[in-house]
Every structure is written in C-alpha cells, then in structure tokens.
Amino acid sequence: MYYKIAGKELEKISIQHINRREPLIGYISMEELERSYDELGINRAVLNELLADQTHFRTSIDTYDNFSFGIINIVDVRNVSAPKDRIAFIIKKNFFLLIKLIDEDNSCFELFEATIRKYKQNATMEKVICGFLDRLMLNGNKVLEEIEKSIIEMEQSLLEGRFDVNLNKEIIRLRSTLSVHKIYYEHLFDMGEELEENENELFEEDGLRYFRIFSSKAERLSNNTQALSENLIHLREALDASLNYSLNKTMKIFTLVTVIFLPLTLIVGWYGMNFENMPELSWKYGYPSVILLCILVVTAFLLMIKKKKL
C-alpha cells in the first residue's frame, strides 16, 4: 500500500504510478519488497540485511549517507509476555517505507492506517513518521497509571497488615513487566534522538520538532517506568521488614512461653525425684502447696511481663 503527499494531502497510489520525485509513504511485506525493491530505489544490501536479520531480534536504527534503516520489536504494553510484532523501516529524502516482518494479528498495519487517517488532510513526511512511531507507545501512560494504582493498593494492604506470599510474587511480576517497558521506551527514545539529529539531512529543519516531541514522550515514559520500579523496590523492602517484624513477634511469644514454663519445669523435675527423705512426699498439704507455688510463679512472671510491657 502506497501513498503520495500532494499538497499536504495523502493520495493512495499503486506501485506503477510511483514517481520518485514525489514524497512517498508505504507499507509492504517482505515478499513485496523482494519483488519491487529496484522500482522503489532501495539498495540490494538493505534487502539482504533484512533477510539475514529475520532471526535476530534487535531494535535499532542505522544512519547512512542518504538513508536511514531501522528495525523495531513492538511490545504490547498491556501484555509484555505476548509475542512481539516486528517491523522494519527505510527513510530517504521524501520517502518512508514500512516493511512487515512479523505481524500475525495485522496490528502494525492498523497502526499505519490510523496514522494515515489522522494526517490525510494535513500531511508532511515528518508528521507521518512521528505519528506512526508515537502509536507504538499507545496506552503507555494508561498502563503505567494502572500499575501505579496496583502499587498503592499493595502499600495500603501492607500498612493494614493484610499481606501474604502472593504479594511478593506480584511485586516480582510487576518489576519484570516494568523492566520490559523501560527497555522498550529507551529503544524508542534512542531512535527518536537519532532521527532528530538528522545527520544525513533527510528532513526539513521545521519538521525536526516532531521528533523532539516524540523523544520527550519516550523519555518521560522511560523515567516514569523507572520511578515505579524504584517504588516496587521500596515496597519489597517494606514487605521484608513486615515479615521480619511478624516473625519476631512470633518468636517473642514463644520466648515468653518458654520463660514462663521454665521454672515450672524445674519444679516438676525437682519434685519428681521421689527421694525417701523428701518431707513434702508425706506431707498432707504437699501436693496443694506445689500447685500453689506454680500458680504464684506464673503470676509473678505475668506481672513482670506486663510491667516491662513485653
């Protein structure tokens, strides 16, 4: 699918009507590129690199004298474990071509169509490129807001003492998710900065501000992701402290029980010896006296514990 920019309007054309002197925007598959790379004026070396790179999952952009070439692994920020779409792009003077590498659900093509619809009546090459790249961060802020809300809820449950082992698992899951987000946004930020530098002078000076806006948004998302990740680290430390405090309270109770029953054990052991000359064995009040002694010992320890606020 190809569009030319005529008087700032996007007009759909076929490959037979492509004029290299007119600004051209396109979205094609690898098979179409292999058939028409010569007509599009694309270097065979770029095609070979794409074919060789099919199994190398990297996100990058390379700048050459008269064109820029990049590959993007697109992360679904709502489900980072889902298979990644993969797309390549070639940018020349007044030329922007997207090449589908992996797009099973056709979502990349839908992003391209949405960009075309947005700028159909007021298009420039820089607007369309940044418009497509910007849609790669769609729902980024919303997802981070949802994660932040989850973190706040976990903090609240921790303050109220309502936590279990699942909380630790959720913290680890969210940290893993944010790590994927951060790497993704950093790659997009680097890509935006590279395009903004305009080393090969493919863009008009006035259009560079769109790349600056895109880079700023990617950087802001990356920074917000980092901040949330740090919040999760603090939450993990607070959880560990709470678990240690809970464990200490349990050990404290066991210690107090041990301290209380230790003298009782001594008394039981002492009077369990059954020597013949022990006067208490034949004493009429011997048994009640031992019971009373045990009660007095326990009461004394309980009063001491209360006094020391243990």
C-alpha positions as CSV (number, residue, x, y, z in Angstrom):
1,M,0.0,0.0,0.0
2,Y,1.5,3.3,-1.1
3,Y,0.5,7.0,-0.6
4,K,2.0,10.1,-2.1
5,I,1.9,13.5,-0.5
6,A,0.3,16.0,-2.9
7,G,-0.2,19.5,-1.5
8,K,-0.1,18.1,2.1
9,E,-2.8,15.6,1.2
10,L,-2.3,11.8,1.2
11,E,-3.3,10.2,-2.0
12,K,-3.4,6.4,-2.4
13,I,-1.5,5.1,-5.5
14,S,-0.3,1.8,-7.0
15,I,3.3,0.9,-7.4
16,Q,3.0,1.5,-11.2
17,H,2.3,5.2,-10.5
18,I,5.2,5.9,-8.2
19,N,7.2,8.9,-9.1
20,R,10.4,9.1,-7.1
21,R,10.3,12.9,-7.3
22,E,7.1,12.9,-5.2
23,P,7.0,12.3,-1.4
24,L,6.1,8.6,-0.9
25,I,4.8,6.6,2.1
26,G,4.3,2.9,2.0
27,Y,3.6,-0.2,4.0
28,I,4.5,-3.6,2.4
29,S,5.5,-7.1,3.2
30,M,8.9,-8.7,2.8
31,E,7.7,-10.6,-0.3
32,E,6.5,-7.3,-1.9
33,L,9.9,-5.7,-1.1
34,E,11.8,-8.6,-2.7
35,R,9.7,-8.1,-5.9
36,S,9.9,-4.3,-6.1
37,Y,13.0,-3.1,-4.3
38,D,14.6,-1.9,-7.5
39,E,11.5,0.1,-8.6
40,L,11.5,1.7,-5.1
41,G,15.1,2.6,-5.4
42,I,16.2,0.5,-2.4
43,N,19.7,-0.8,-2.2
44,R,20.0,-4.5,-2.5
45,A,22.3,-4.6,0.5
46,V,19.4,-3.4,2.7
47,L,17.2,-6.2,1.4
48,N,20.0,-8.7,2.2
49,E,20.3,-7.3,5.7
50,L,16.6,-7.7,6.3
51,L,16.6,-11.2,5.0
52,A,19.7,-12.1,7.2
53,D,18.2,-10.4,10.2
54,Q,15.0,-12.3,10.4
55,T,16.2,-14.4,13.2
56,H,18.0,-11.6,15.2
57,F,15.5,-9.9,17.5
58,R,17.1,-6.5,18.0
59,T,15.7,-2.9,17.9
60,S,18.0,-0.5,16.2
61,I,18.4,2.3,13.7
62,D,21.4,2.8,11.4
63,T,22.1,6.1,9.6
64,Y,23.8,6.1,6.2
65,D,24.7,9.0,3.8
66,N,21.4,9.1,2.0
67,F,19.0,7.0,4.0
68,S,18.2,5.6,7.5
69,F,17.3,2.0,8.2
70,G,15.8,0.6,11.4
71,I,14.1,-2.4,12.9
72,I,11.6,-2.3,15.8
73,N,10.4,-5.1,18.0
74,I,7.0,-3.8,19.1
75,V,6.0,-4.6,22.7
76,D,2.3,-4.9,23.7
77,V,2.5,-2.9,26.9
78,R,-0.7,-4.5,28.1
79,N,0.7,-8.0,27.8
80,V,4.5,-8.0,27.7
81,S,4.6,-11.8,27.5
82,A,2.7,-11.8,24.2
83,P,4.7,-12.5,21.0
84,K,6.2,-9.3,19.7
85,D,5.4,-7.8,16.3
86,R,8.4,-6.9,14.2
87,I,8.7,-4.2,11.6
88,A,11.4,-2.5,9.6
89,F,11.5,0.9,8.1
90,I,13.6,2.7,5.4
91,I,13.7,6.5,5.3
92,K,15.1,8.5,2.4
93,K,14.6,12.1,1.3
94,N,10.8,12.3,0.9
95,F,10.5,8.6,1.3
96,F,9.2,6.5,4.2
97,L,8.6,2.8,3.8
98,L,7.5,0.3,6.5
99,I,8.2,-3.4,5.9
100,K,6.2,-6.0,7.8
101,L,8.4,-8.7,9.3
102,I,6.2,-10.3,11.9
103,D,2.5,-9.1,12.3
104,E,0.3,-12.1,12.8
105,D,-2.7,-10.1,14.0
106,N,-2.3,-7.2,11.5
107,S,-1.9,-4.7,14.3
108,C,1.1,-2.9,12.7
109,F,-0.9,-2.3,9.6
110,E,-3.8,-1.0,11.7
111,L,-1.4,1.5,13.3
112,F,-0.2,2.6,9.9
113,E,-3.8,3.0,8.7
114,A,-4.7,5.0,11.8
115,T,-1.7,7.3,11.1
116,I,-2.8,7.8,7.5
117,R,-6.3,8.7,8.6
118,K,-5.0,11.2,11.2
119,Y,-2.8,13.1,8.7
120,K,-4.7,12.5,5.5
121,Q,-5.6,16.2,5.0
122,N,-2.5,17.8,6.6
123,A,0.5,15.6,6.0
124,T,4.2,16.1,6.0
125,M,6.8,13.3,5.9
126,E,7.9,14.2,9.5
127,K,4.4,14.2,10.8
128,V,3.6,10.8,9.4
129,I,6.8,9.2,10.6
130,C,6.4,10.6,14.1
131,G,2.7,9.8,14.1
132,F,3.4,6.1,13.4
133,L,6.2,6.0,16.0
134,D,4.0,7.7,18.6
135,R,1.4,5.0,18.1
136,L,4.0,2.4,19.2
137,M,3.6,3.9,22.7
138,L,-0.2,3.8,22.6
139,N,-1.7,3.1,26.1
140,G,1.7,3.6,27.7
141,N,0.6,6.2,30.2
142,K,-2.6,4.3,30.9
143,V,-0.8,1.1,31.7
144,L,1.7,2.9,34.0
145,E,-1.3,4.5,35.8
146,E,-2.8,1.1,36.3
147,I,0.5,-0.3,37.7
148,E,0.8,2.7,40.0
149,K,-2.7,2.1,41.3
150,S,-1.8,-1.5,42.0
151,I,1.3,-0.4,43.9
152,I,-0.7,2.0,46.0
153,E,-3.2,-0.8,46.8
154,M,-0.3,-3.1,47.8
155,E,1.2,-0.4,50.0
156,Q,-2.2,0.1,51.7
157,S,-2.7,-3.7,52.3
158,L,0.9,-3.8,53.8
159,L,0.1,-0.9,56.2
160,E,-3.0,-2.7,57.3
161,G,-1.2,-5.9,57.8
162,R,-3.1,-7.7,55.0
163,F,-0.4,-9.4,53.1
164,D,0.7,-12.9,52.2
165,V,3.2,-14.7,49.9
166,N,1.2,-13.7,46.8
167,L,2.2,-10.1,47.4
168,N,5.8,-10.9,46.9
169,K,5.0,-12.8,43.7
170,E,3.0,-9.8,42.4
171,I,5.9,-7.4,43.2
172,I,8.3,-9.6,41.2
173,R,5.8,-9.9,38.3
174,L,5.4,-6.1,38.1
175,R,9.1,-5.5,38.3
176,S,9.6,-7.8,35.4
177,T,6.9,-6.1,33.4
178,L,8.3,-2.6,34.1
179,S,11.8,-3.8,33.1
180,V,10.4,-4.8,29.6
181,H,8.6,-1.4,29.4
182,K,11.8,0.5,30.3
183,I,14.0,-1.2,27.7
184,Y,11.3,-0.7,25.0
185,Y,10.9,3.0,25.7
186,E,14.6,3.5,25.9
187,H,15.0,2.0,22.4
188,L,12.3,4.3,21.1
189,F,13.9,7.3,22.7
190,D,17.3,6.4,21.2
191,M,15.6,6.1,17.8
192,G,13.8,9.4,18.1
193,E,17.1,11.1,19.1
194,E,18.9,9.6,16.1
195,L,16.2,10.9,13.7
196,E,16.2,14.3,15.4
197,E,19.9,14.7,14.8
198,N,19.2,14.4,11.1
199,E,22.9,13.6,10.2
200,N,22.0,12.7,6.6
201,E,19.7,15.7,6.2
202,L,16.7,13.8,5.2
203,F,14.2,16.1,7.0
204,E,13.3,19.7,6.8
205,E,14.5,21.8,9.8
206,D,11.0,22.8,10.7
207,G,9.9,19.1,10.9
208,L,12.6,18.1,13.5
209,R,10.4,19.4,16.3
210,Y,8.1,16.4,15.8
211,F,11.0,14.0,16.5
212,R,11.9,16.2,19.6
213,I,8.3,15.8,20.9
214,F,8.4,12.0,20.3
215,S,11.7,11.7,22.0
216,S,10.5,13.6,25.0
217,K,7.4,11.4,25.3
218,A,9.5,8.2,25.1
219,E,12.0,9.6,27.7
220,R,9.1,10.6,30.0
221,L,7.6,7.1,29.8
222,S,11.0,5.6,30.5
223,N,11.5,7.8,33.6
224,N,8.0,7.1,34.9
225,T,8.7,3.4,34.4
226,Q,12.0,3.7,36.4
227,A,10.2,5.6,39.2
228,L,7.6,2.9,39.5
229,S,10.3,0.2,39.5
230,E,12.1,2.0,42.4
231,N,8.7,2.2,44.3
232,L,8.5,-1.6,43.9
233,I,12.0,-2.0,45.4
234,H,10.9,0.1,48.4
235,L,7.7,-1.9,48.7
236,R,9.7,-5.1,48.6
237,E,12.0,-3.8,51.4
238,A,8.9,-2.8,53.4
239,L,7.4,-6.2,52.9
240,D,10.6,-7.9,54.1
241,A,10.6,-5.7,57.1
242,S,7.0,-6.5,57.9
243,L,7.6,-10.2,57.5
244,N,10.6,-10.0,59.8
245,Y,8.6,-8.0,62.3
246,S,5.9,-10.6,62.2
247,L,8.4,-13.4,62.7
248,N,10.0,-11.5,65.6
249,K,6.6,-11.1,67.2
250,T,6.0,-14.9,66.9
251,M,9.5,-15.7,68.3
252,K,8.8,-13.2,71.1
253,I,5.7,-15.1,72.1
254,F,7.5,-18.4,72.0
255,T,10.3,-17.0,74.1
256,L,7.8,-15.7,76.7
257,V,6.0,-19.0,76.9
258,T,9.4,-20.7,77.3
259,V,10.4,-18.3,80.1
260,I,7.1,-18.9,82.0
261,F,7.3,-22.7,81.8
262,L,11.0,-23.0,82.5
263,P,10.6,-22.6,86.3
264,L,7.5,-24.8,86.3
265,T,9.6,-27.5,84.5
266,L,12.2,-27.0,87.2
267,I,9.6,-27.5,90.0
268,V,8.2,-30.6,88.3
269,G,11.7,-32.1,87.8
270,W,12.6,-31.2,91.4
271,Y,9.6,-32.9,93.0
272,G,9.8,-35.8,90.5
273,M,12.9,-37.2,92.1
274,N,11.0,-39.1,94.8
275,F,13.8,-39.4,97.4
276,E,12.7,-41.1,100.7
277,N,13.7,-38.2,102.9
278,M,11.7,-35.5,100.9
279,P,9.3,-34.1,103.6
280,E,6.8,-33.0,101.0
281,L,6.1,-36.6,99.9
282,S,4.4,-37.5,103.2
283,W,3.1,-34.0,104.0
284,K,-0.6,-33.7,103.9
285,Y,-0.6,-30.4,102.1
286,G,2.4,-31.1,99.9
287,Y,0.5,-31.5,96.6
288,P,-1.7,-28.4,97.0
289,S,1.4,-26.5,98.1
290,V,3.2,-27.3,94.8
291,I,0.2,-26.3,92.8
292,L,0.0,-23.0,94.7
293,L,3.7,-22.5,94.1
294,C,3.3,-23.0,90.4
295,I,0.4,-20.5,90.3
296,L,2.5,-17.9,92.2
297,V,5.4,-18.4,89.9
298,V,3.3,-18.0,86.7
299,T,1.5,-14.9,88.2
300,A,4.8,-13.3,89.2
301,F,6.2,-13.7,85.6
302,L,3.0,-12.4,84.1
303,L,3.1,-9.3,86.3
304,M,6.7,-8.8,85.4
305,I,6.0,-9.1,81.7
306,K,3.1,-6.6,82.0
307,K,5.2,-4.2,84.0
308,K,8.0,-4.2,81.4
309,K,5.4,-4.0,78.6
310,L,6.8,-7.1,76.8
